[in-house]
Amino acid sequence: MANFILRKAEPKDVSDILRLIKELAKFEEMEDQVILTEKDLLEDGFGDHPFYHCIVAEVPKQEQSVDGHVIIGFAMYYFTYDPWIGKLLYLEDFYVMKEFRGFGIGSEILKKLSQTAVRTRCSSMHFIVAEWNKSSIEFYKRRGASDLSLEEGWRLFKIDKQNLLKMTDEE
Amino acid sequence: MKFNICAAKPEDCKDIARMIMELAVYEKMPDQVKISYKELEKDGFGPNPFYQCLVAEVPEEHKSKDGHTKVGYALFFYTYSTWKGRTVYMEDLYVMPEYRGKGMGKALMATVAKVAKEQHCVRLQFSVLDWNKPSLDFYLSKGAEDLTAKEGWHFLRFHGIALDNLAQEAP
């Protein structure tokens, strides 16, 4: 097998993208945390001010998945900024359906993303991985990624909407 | 002490670059700062800004011992969560040591929260070094949650040569 193409996502792909987002969330054991809808993805990715960019992996109809899908992988990314080194490419989600793994699709997606990063003069490509996800960490480390949480001690924090609103009310 | 929080202007980039370096020194990584005020100007105030910035300013009579009136900043940008949608990522938050304890850090962060609310963002994210107790205490008091501790997220990156190698990798 391994007959596939990578292309920029189009508005018609949002239903598949959401399906794959939910599959990845399920793997990360956080499926119930996905509150995003197809409408959000459409507005936020294909409106006047895109909040993200997306590439999809597509196989020919004769090689569709067991459930009848031809969009079998995706990567969502956007540009961020490091005040020390400038523009960065941030990889938010990266996923290939289980039945299509081992054919080089993931590697090809990563290669395409890194080419995009170099072409847009980004110094680095950043992303986060859950520490229990050993197979993904190995996949990235084999390709030269470094773990900044281990090497430099960075910890990721969040402040949710409720506390954000409290902060704005306090001022 | 009276102070003002306002959106940064191109002419503020020299002050912002100065404070970026001060923060890098505090974080024990000054040799990692590779860009100057020129890149900050180009990347923040061109047709496609890669970041937003707020500056804390004091009146002339309260200027620092080195003669500066721009004494704090917050640098942030929009990101996207495939689970929740629009997010703000606060990359840097800094107030010069002699101006701490006067509410400027709180005011900078509350203004970032206000912008997040106006843009319908559901979450504010940022990272903190694990040894930085004063900052950890400040953020936890505002309702922040440590996702690295709680969910095991680690920051990874492909940087410099590792990124170039990935882009050139044969399929």
HADDOCK unambig.tbl for C-alpha pairs under 7 A between the chains (distance, minus, plus):
assign (segid A and resid 21 and name CA) (segid B and resid 82 and name CA) 6.63 0.50 0.50
assign (segid A and resid 33 and name CA) (segid B and resid 83 and name CA) 6.09 0.50 0.50
assign (segid A and resid 34 and name CA) (segid B and resid 83 and name CA) 3.97 0.50 0.50
assign (segid A and resid 34 and name CA) (segid B and resid 84 and name CA) 6.21 0.50 0.50
assign (segid A and resid 35 and name CA) (segid B and resid 83 and name CA) 5.69 0.50 0.50
assign (segid A and resid 35 and name CA) (segid B and resid 84 and name CA) 5.53 0.50 0.50
assign (segid A and resid 36 and name CA) (segid B and resid 82 and name CA) 6.77 0.50 0.50
assign (segid A and resid 36 and name CA) (segid B and resid 83 and name CA) 5.55 0.50 0.50
assign (segid A and resid 36 and name CA) (segid B and resid 84 and name CA) 5.36 0.50 0.50
assign (segid A and resid 36 and name CA) (segid B and resid 85 and name CA) 6.03 0.50 0.50
assign (segid A and resid 51 and name CA) (segid B and resid 79 and name CA) 6.46 0.50 0.50
assign (segid A and resid 51 and name CA) (segid B and resid 80 and name CA) 6.20 0.50 0.50
assign (segid A and resid 52 and name CA) (segid B and resid 80 and name CA) 6.45 0.50 0.50
assign (segid A and resid 78 and name CA) (segid B and resid 79 and name CA) 6.96 0.50 0.50
assign (segid A and resid 80 and name CA) (segid B and resid 50 and name CA) 6.40 0.50 0.50
assign (segid A and resid 80 and name CA) (segid B and resid 77 and name CA) 6.77 0.50 0.50
assign (segid A and resid 81 and name CA) (segid B and resid 50 and name CA) 6.18 0.50 0.50
assign (segid A and resid 81 and name CA) (segid B and resid 51 and name CA) 6.31 0.50 0.50
assign (segid A and resid 83 and name CA) (segid B and resid 20 and name CA) 6.86 0.50 0.50
assign (segid A and resid 84 and name CA) (segid B and resid 32 and name CA) 6.37 0.50 0.50
assign (segid A and resid 84 and name CA) (segid B and resid 33 and name CA) 4.10 0.50 0.50
assign (segid A and resid 84 and name CA) (segid B and resid 34 and name CA) 5.50 0.50 0.50
assign (segid A and resid 84 and name CA) (segid B and resid 35 and name CA) 5.79 0.50 0.50
assign (segid A and resid 85 and name CA) (segid B and resid 33 and name CA) 6.29 0.50 0.50
assign (segid A and resid 85 and name CA) (segid B and resid 34 and name CA) 5.26 0.50 0.50
assign (segid A and resid 85 and name CA) (segid B and resid 35 and name CA) 5.50 0.50 0.50
assign (segid A and resid 86 and name CA) (segid B and resid 35 and name CA) 6.67 0.50 0.50
assign (segid A and resid 108 and name CA) (segid B and resid 171 and name CA) 6.39 0.50 0.50
assign (segid A and resid 111 and name CA) (segid B and resid 166 and name CA) 5.69 0.50 0.50
assign (segid A and resid 111 and name CA) (segid B and resid 167 and name CA) 5.00 0.50 0.50
assign (segid A and resid 111 and name CA) (segid B and resid 169 and name CA) 6.79 0.50 0.50
assign (segid A and resid 112 and name CA) (segid B and resid 167 and name CA) 6.95 0.50 0.50
assign (segid A and resid 114 and name CA) (segid B and resid 163 and name CA) 6.18 0.50 0.50
assign (segid A and resid 114 and name CA) (segid B and resid 166 and name CA) 6.29 0.50 0.50
assign (segid A and resid 114 and name CA) (segid B and resid 167 and name CA) 4.98 0.50 0.50
assign (segid A and resid 115 and name CA) (segid B and resid 167 and name CA) 4.84 0.50 0.50
assign (segid A and resid 123 and name CA) (segid B and resid 159 and name CA) 6.47 0.50 0.50
assign (segid A and resid 123 and name CA) (segid B and resid 160 and name CA) 6.31 0.50 0.50
assign (segid A and resid 124 and name CA) (segid B and resid 157 and name CA) 6.71 0.50 0.50
assign (segid A and resid 124 and name CA) (segid B and resid 158 and name CA) 5.66 0.50 0.50
assign (segid A and resid 124 and name CA) (segid B and resid 159 and name CA) 4.46 0.50 0.50
assign (segid A and resid 124 and name CA) (segid B and resid 160 and name CA) 6.46 0.50 0.50
assign (segid A and resid 124 and name CA) (segid B and resid 163 and name CA) 6.67 0.50 0.50
assign (segid A and resid 125 and name CA) (segid B and resid 157 and name CA) 5.49 0.50 0.50
assign (segid A and resid 125 and name CA) (segid B and resid 158 and name CA) 5.14 0.50 0.50
assign (segid A and resid 125 and name CA) (segid B and resid 159 and name CA) 6.51 0.50 0.50
assign (segid A and resid 126 and name CA) (segid B and resid 156 and name CA) 5.82 0.50 0.50
assign (segid A and resid 126 and name CA) (segid B and resid 157 and name CA) 4.28 0.50 0.50
assign (segid A and resid 126 and name CA) (segid B and resid 158 and name CA) 6.53 0.50 0.50
assign (segid A and resid 127 and name CA) (segid B and resid 155 and name CA) 6.02 0.50 0.50
assign (segid A and resid 127 and name CA) (segid B and resid 156 and name CA) 5.43 0.50 0.50
assign (segid A and resid 127 and name CA) (segid B and resid 157 and name CA) 6.21 0.50 0.50
assign (segid A and resid 128 and name CA) (segid B and resid 153 and name CA) 6.13 0.50 0.50
assign (segid A and resid 128 and name CA) (segid B and resid 154 and name CA) 5.34 0.50 0.50
assign (segid A and resid 128 and name CA) (segid B and resid 155 and name CA) 4.54 0.50 0.50
assign (segid A and resid 128 and name CA) (segid B and resid 156 and name CA) 5.64 0.50 0.50
assign (segid A and resid 129 and name CA) (segid B and resid 153 and name CA) 5.52 0.50 0.50
assign (segid A and resid 129 and name CA) (segid B and resid 154 and name CA) 5.39 0.50 0.50
assign (segid A and resid 129 and name CA) (segid B and resid 155 and name CA) 6.71 0.50 0.50
assign (segid A and resid 130 and name CA) (segid B and resid 152 and name CA) 5.09 0.50 0.50
assign (segid A and resid 130 and name CA) (segid B and resid 153 and name CA) 4.28 0.50 0.50
assign (segid A and resid 130 and name CA) (segid B and resid 154 and name CA) 5.98 0.50 0.50
assign (segid A and resid 131 and name CA) (segid B and resid 152 and name CA) 5.17 0.50 0.50
assign (segid A and resid 131 and name CA) (segid B and resid 153 and name CA) 5.94 0.50 0.50
assign (segid A and resid 131 and name CA) (segid B and resid 154 and name CA) 6.19 0.50 0.50
assign (segid A and resid 143 and name CA) (segid B and resid 166 and name CA) 6.85 0.50 0.50
assign (segid A and resid 144 and name CA) (segid B and resid 158 and name CA) 6.52 0.50 0.50
assign (segid A and resid 144 and name CA) (segid B and resid 162 and name CA) 5.21 0.50 0.50
assign (segid A and resid 145 and name CA) (segid B and resid 156 and name CA) 6.39 0.50 0.50
assign (segid A and resid 145 and name CA) (segid B and resid 157 and name CA) 5.33 0.50 0.50
assign (segid A and resid 145 and name CA) (segid B and resid 158 and name CA) 4.73 0.50 0.50
assign (segid A and resid 145 and name CA) (segid B and resid 162 and name CA) 6.94 0.50 0.50
assign (segid A and resid 146 and name CA) (segid B and resid 156 and name CA) 5.55 0.50 0.50
assign (segid A and resid 146 and name CA) (segid B and resid 157 and name CA) 5.60 0.50 0.50
assign (segid A and resid 146 and name CA) (segid B and resid 158 and name CA) 6.72 0.50 0.50
assign (segid A and resid 147 and name CA) (segid B and resid 154 and name CA) 6.89 0.50 0.50
assign (segid A and resid 147 and name CA) (segid B and resid 155 and name CA) 5.96 0.50 0.50
assign (segid A and resid 147 and name CA) (segid B and resid 156 and name CA) 4.49 0.50 0.50
assign (segid A and resid 147 and name CA) (segid B and resid 157 and name CA) 6.80 0.50 0.50
assign (segid A and resid 148 and name CA) (segid B and resid 155 and name CA) 5.34 0.50 0.50
assign (segid A and resid 148 and name CA) (segid B and resid 156 and name CA) 5.56 0.50 0.50
assign (segid A and resid 149 and name CA) (segid B and resid 154 and name CA) 5.30 0.50 0.50
assign (segid A and resid 149 and name CA) (segid B and resid 155 and name CA) 5.39 0.50 0.50
assign (segid A and resid 153 and name CA) (segid B and resid 129 and name CA) 5.27 0.50 0.50
assign (segid A and resid 153 and name CA) (segid B and resid 130 and name CA) 5.28 0.50 0.50
assign (segid A and resid 154 and name CA) (segid B and resid 127 and name CA) 6.17 0.50 0.50
assign (segid A and resid 154 and name CA) (segid B and resid 128 and name CA) 5.60 0.50 0.50
assign (segid A and resid 154 and name CA) (segid B and resid 129 and name CA) 4.51 0.50 0.50
assign (segid A and resid 154 and name CA) (segid B and resid 130 and name CA) 6.11 0.50 0.50
assign (segid A and resid 155 and name CA) (segid B and resid 127 and name CA) 5.30 0.50 0.50
assign (segid A and resid 155 and name CA) (segid B and resid 128 and name CA) 5.35 0.50 0.50
assign (segid A and resid 155 and name CA) (segid B and resid 129 and name CA) 6.00 0.50 0.50
assign (segid A and resid 155 and name CA) (segid B and resid 130 and name CA) 6.28 0.50 0.50
assign (segid A and resid 155 and name CA) (segid B and resid 146 and name CA) 6.95 0.50 0.50
assign (segid A and resid 155 and name CA) (segid B and resid 148 and name CA) 5.36 0.50 0.50
assign (segid A and resid 156 and name CA) (segid B and resid 126 and name CA) 6.10 0.50 0.50
assign (segid A and resid 156 and name CA) (segid B and resid 127 and name CA) 4.47 0.50 0.50
assign (segid A and resid 156 and name CA) (segid B and resid 128 and name CA) 6.71 0.50 0.50
assign (segid A and resid 156 and name CA) (segid B and resid 146 and name CA) 6.09 0.50 0.50
assign (segid A and resid 156 and name CA) (segid B and resid 147 and name CA) 5.42 0.50 0.50
assign (segid A and resid 156 and name CA) (segid B and resid 148 and name CA) 5.39 0.50 0.50
assign (segid A and resid 156 and name CA) (segid B and resid 153 and name CA) 6.98 0.50 0.50
assign (segid A and resid 157 and name CA) (segid B and resid 125 and name CA) 5.62 0.50 0.50
assign (segid A and resid 157 and name CA) (segid B and resid 126 and name CA) 5.37 0.50 0.50
assign (segid A and resid 157 and name CA) (segid B and resid 127 and name CA) 5.53 0.50 0.50
assign (segid A and resid 157 and name CA) (segid B and resid 144 and name CA) 6.34 0.50 0.50
assign (segid A and resid 157 and name CA) (segid B and resid 145 and name CA) 5.48 0.50 0.50
assign (segid A and resid 157 and name CA) (segid B and resid 146 and name CA) 4.62 0.50 0.50
assign (segid A and resid 157 and name CA) (segid B and resid 147 and name CA) 5.37 0.50 0.50
assign (segid A and resid 158 and name CA) (segid B and resid 123 and name CA) 6.84 0.50 0.50
assign (segid A and resid 158 and name CA) (segid B and resid 124 and name CA) 5.64 0.50 0.50
assign (segid A and resid 158 and name CA) (segid B and resid 125 and name CA) 4.33 0.50 0.50
assign (segid A and resid 158 and name CA) (segid B and resid 126 and name CA) 6.46 0.50 0.50
assign (segid A and resid 158 and name CA) (segid B and resid 144 and name CA) 5.47 0.50 0.50
assign (segid A and resid 158 and name CA) (segid B and resid 145 and name CA) 5.46 0.50 0.50
assign (segid A and resid 158 and name CA) (segid B and resid 146 and name CA) 6.84 0.50 0.50
assign (segid A and resid 158 and name CA) (segid B and resid 147 and name CA) 6.95 0.50 0.50
assign (segid A and resid 159 and name CA) (segid B and resid 123 and name CA) 5.91 0.50 0.50
assign (segid A and resid 159 and name CA) (segid B and resid 124 and name CA) 5.17 0.50 0.50
assign (segid A and resid 159 and name CA) (segid B and resid 125 and name CA) 6.36 0.50 0.50
assign (segid A and resid 159 and name CA) (segid B and resid 143 and name CA) 6.26 0.50 0.50
assign (segid A and resid 159 and name CA) (segid B and resid 144 and name CA) 4.62 0.50 0.50
assign (segid A and resid 159 and name CA) (segid B and resid 145 and name CA) 6.50 0.50 0.50
assign (segid A and resid 160 and name CA) (segid B and resid 122 and name CA) 6.64 0.50 0.50
assign (segid A and resid 160 and name CA) (segid B and resid 123 and name CA) 4.80 0.50 0.50
assign (segid A and resid 160 and name CA) (segid B and resid 124 and name CA) 6.54 0.50 0.50
assign (segid A and resid 161 and name CA) (segid B and resid 122 and name CA) 5.23 0.50 0.50
assign (segid A and resid 161 and name CA) (segid B and resid 123 and name CA) 5.49 0.50 0.50
assign (segid A and resid 163 and name CA) (segid B and resid 142 and name CA) 7.00 0.50 0.50
assign (segid A and resid 163 and name CA) (segid B and resid 143 and name CA) 5.91 0.50 0.50
assign (segid A and resid 164 and name CA) (segid B and resid 113 and name CA) 5.55 0.50 0.50
assign (segid A and resid 167 and name CA) (segid B and resid 110 and name CA) 5.30 0.50 0.50
assign (segid A and resid 167 and name CA) (segid B and resid 113 and name CA) 6.85 0.50 0.50
assign (segid A and resid 168 and name CA) (segid B and resid 110 and name CA) 5.28 0.50 0.50
assign (segid A and resid 168 and name CA) (segid B and resid 113 and name CA) 6.19 0.50 0.50
assign (segid A and resid 168 and name CA) (segid B and resid 114 and name CA) 5.59 0.50 0.50
assign (segid A and resid 171 and name CA) (segid B and resid 107 and name CA) 6.94 0.50 0.50
assign (segid A and resid 171 and name CA) (segid B and resid 110 and name CA) 6.75 0.50 0.50
